[in-house]
Amino acid sequence: MFEIRNKKLKTIILSGSPKENGREIGLSLRLDIQKLLKRERKLLDATKNSNRNLLSFLRRKLTKLFPNSIAELQGMASGAKVDFIDLFLENCPELLHKEEGCTSAVVKNKKDFFIIHNEDEVRVRSASSVALVRYSGKKGERDAFLYGGELAGYAFGWAKDWFYCVNHLPVRKPDLRGVPRYFVTRQLLEQDSIAAVVKFLKSSDDASGFHYLMGDTDGEVVSVEKRTKDISIRSALPTYCHSNHYIHPKFKNLETIQTKSSLLRLSLAKDAIGPNTDQEEALTIWRNTLSRPFDKDDYGSKTFATVIADLKQKTISIY
């Protein structure tokens, strides 16, 4: 199991049923969840009014596919004293046109073997609205970053011997009847290995796009790009960087979205990361040069946390 050496986030310990776990999260982050829904009230109401049939379809579909995630959201709504449908819609980001940004990299050499990730949010949130959750149960301990009001796992997380982080990849035509990406990433915490995650992602009909950077303590690191049902998998060693646009050859000739921010962050990351880069050097770059907002055009964004997963020493550090 990974040892947490540095942790700036509060931790919510969960050991009950999915509904009980969700209620505990809702109780812990009640005020922030209520503020989030209040701030987005007009958007939520307009989206519900114009997508009633689609929301009903997605609720039936996701209840069948992921009953534990639905139960967790029901418990969260109860604990936070908010309407379940509002919370459900918050976890269907494709319907709300939510966009996120983040930057990730891996380095493996004779001395170091680590993954580093900046967790950025495009919407304005307070620092108290994020947390680290630890699920304890038959599968052992699973840890993940959590935004209040959203399912855990949409950022980074880890289990006994493997770690993952994600980068949102915007697509021009999301499949609104596909699985919302927050539900997809929540399922990563239910898997036992990178191989199991890849198998799950191959079978998932996602609503939009994502990049997954996953590494384990046996020395494997893979980069997975997903675009609705299409998937591309490649090794990510010995050094590799990713931001918020598609870079795998499979998607090269497809019309994809490449924002100025994502292109710039990837360029800066590639310039900074080399075969001999150590954790201290990477942390300086990720906490300074790549910390958002980082230029005048990058407004509305904030870096909430930087995480380093040392896959050699089996440690997690969060800044």
N, C-alpha and C positions, 0 to 999 in steps of 0.2 A: 504494500500500500504506500502511496505517496505521503511524505511528511510535509506539512505546511510550515514553512519557515518564516514567512512574512505574510501577514494578512491584514489588509486595511479595511476589509469588509466585515460587517457583522454576520454571524452565522446563525441560521435557523436549523435546528436539529429536528429531523422528521423520522418517526418510526411507527406510524400508524397505517391505517388504510388510506387509499388515495383520497377519499373524501376528507378524512381526518387531517391528512397532510396539507391538503388545500386550505382547510379551515385555519390551520396554524399559520400558514403563509398569509392568509387574509387578515388574521388578527394582528400579526406582526407589522404589516405594512398598510393597515387600514386607511390611515389619513392620506397617504400618498396615492393609493388606488382611487380613493374618492376624488382627490384633486385631479388625477389624470382624466377620469371620466367626466368630471365637471368641465375641465378645460376643452374636452373634445365633444361636448354635448351636441352642438349643432351638426358636426360631422357624423356622429353616431346616429342621430335621429334621421338625418337625410339619407344615410346609407341604408338604414333599416327600412325606411319607407319605400325606397326604390329597388330593394333587393329581397323582398319578403320571401318569394318562392325559392330563390337561391340560398338564402340563409336556412330555410327549412330543409332543403336538400342537403346542405353541408352538415347540418346538425344530425340528420339521420345517418349520413354516410360516416361521419367521424365517431358517432356513438357506436356504430357497428365495428369500425376498424380499431378504434382506440378508446374503449369504454373507461379505462382507468384515467386517461387524460381528461375526459369529459367530467368524470366524478371529481377529479382534482379541481377543475374549474368551478364546479358546483360548490365544493367546499370553500374555495377561495371567495366566491361571491357571498356565501353565507357569513364567513368570518369578517369580511370587509363591509358587510351590510350594503351591498350594491346589487343591481339587477344582473342575473346570470347572462341574459342575452347581450347586454352591453359588454360584459367581460368576454363572452364568446366571440363577439365581433372584434374586440381588441386583439384577439388571437387569430384573426383572419386578415393579416396585413395587406394582402393583395386587394381586398375590397376597399380598404381605407387608403390605398396608394402610399403606404409607408415605405420610406427608403432609409437605409442605414449604411454606415461606413466603418471600415476597420482595416488594419494592416497586420499581416502575419509573416513569419519567416521561420526557417529551420536551419540550424547549423550542426554539422557532424564532422568532427576531426579527431585526432588522437587524444586531445585534451577535453574537448567539450562535445556534448550532444544535447541540444535543447531546442524547444519551440518557444517563440516569443510572439505575443499578440497584444495589440492595442484594441480595447473595446470602446468604440465610439458610438454616440447616439446623435441623430440629426435633430430630434425633438428636444425641447428644453425640459429637463428633469432636475430634481434636487438630488444631492448625493445620498440622502436617506432613503430614496426610493429603490436602491439596488442592494442586493444582499448575496450571500453565499448560502446555498441550501445543501444539507447533507441528508441523503436518504439512507436509512439503515433497515435492512431486511434480509430475506433469504438469499439474495444475490450479493450480499455484502454492502459495503459503503460505496455510495456514488455521490460525487460532489459536482455542483454546477453553479454558475453565475445566474442571477435572476433579476429581471426588471419587475418591479411591483405591477401586478395586473397582467403579466404574461407568464406562460408556461416556462419552467426552468429549462436550461440547456441551450437557449438561443444566445450564444456568445462563446462560452468555453465550458469544458467540464472534464472529469476524469473518473476512472474506476481503479481497480486493483493495480493494473500494470499498463494502462494506456490512457492517452490524453488526446483531446480534440479541441479545435477552435474552428469557427466558421466565418465566412465572408459573404455578405449578401451580394448577389449578382443580378442586377435589374434586367428584366426582359421587356421587350416592347409589347408583346401580346401574352400576358399571363393567362393560364387556363383556370378560370375562376371556379370551375367545377372540380379541380384537382385538390390535393391535400395542401392546406395552408402551411407555409414553411415553419411556423412556430410549432405546429403539431409534428412535423417531420423531425425537427431537432430534439424535441422532447423524447422521441423514441430512441435516440442514440444512447441515452442513459440506461435503457433497458437491454442493451446488447452487451455481450461478454468479451468481444474482441474486435479488432479492425476488420477482420474477415466477415464477422457477423454484421457489422455496420454496412460494409460494401454490399453484401447480399441483400440487406434491407433496402438500401438506396436504389439498387437495380430494380426492385419490385415496386417502388413507390411512384405513383403518378402525381408528381408535385405540381403545385399551382404556379410556381415561378422558378427562380434560380438561386443556387447556392454553391459556394466552394467549401469543402471540408479538408482541413489539414490535420492528419491523424498520425500519431507516432506511439510506439510501444517500447518497453524497456528491453525487448529482445533485439532492437536495432532497426525495426521497420518504420518507414515514414511514407505515407501515400498522400497524394493530392487528388481530390475528386471534385470535378465540376459537374453540376447537374443543371439541366435546362428543361424544365417540365419532365417529360419522360426520357429525354436523352441524357446519357451519362458518359463521362470520360474519366479514365483512371490512369495515373502515372506515378512513378516513383518520385520522391521529392528529396533526393539525396545527391550530393553531400550538402549543398546549400540551395535554398529555394525561397522565393518571396511571392506574396500574393496580396492584392488589394480588392477592389470591387468591380472588376470587369473580367471577361473571359480571356484566357491566355493559352489554353490548350489548343493544339493544332486542329482537333476535330471541329472546333467552333470558329475557326479562322475566317471562313468564307461566309458565315452567317451574319445577318444584320444584328449587331448587339449594341448595347449602350456603353459608351466609354466617357465618363465625366472627366473634366479637367482635374478635379481633386484626386480621383482614383489613379489616373495616369501619372500625376506628379508624385503621389505617395509611393507608387510602385517604382518609379525611376529613382527616387531618393533612397528607398530601401535597397534596391539592387546595387546602387553606388556604395552604400554603407556596409553591406554584408559581403564578406569574403571568406575564403576557406579557413582562415586563421582567426576570424572574429570570435572574441570571447563574450561571456554573458554581460560583463560590466560595460563593454563597448556597445553591445546591442541595446542594453537598457538605456544608456545615455542617448542614443539616437531615437529610440522609441518614445522616451519621456520628454524629449526636447524637440528635435527636428520634425518628428512625425506626430507629436501631440497636437490635437485639434482644439480650437481653430489654429491653423498654421499659416494662413495668408489672408489677405483682405477679401478674397472671393469665397472663403470657406466659412462663412457665417452660419449661425444656427446649429453648429456642431460642437460636441464636447467629448473629450476623452475621459471616460469614467474610471478606467482601470487598465493597467498593464500587467500581464501575467507571463511568467517564465516557468515553463515545465522542464526541469532538468531530468531528462530520461536516463541519464547515466547514474546520477546520485539518487534518483527517485524523490525529488523534492519539488514543491510548488511554492512560488513566491509571487505575491500580488501587491502591486504598488498603486 
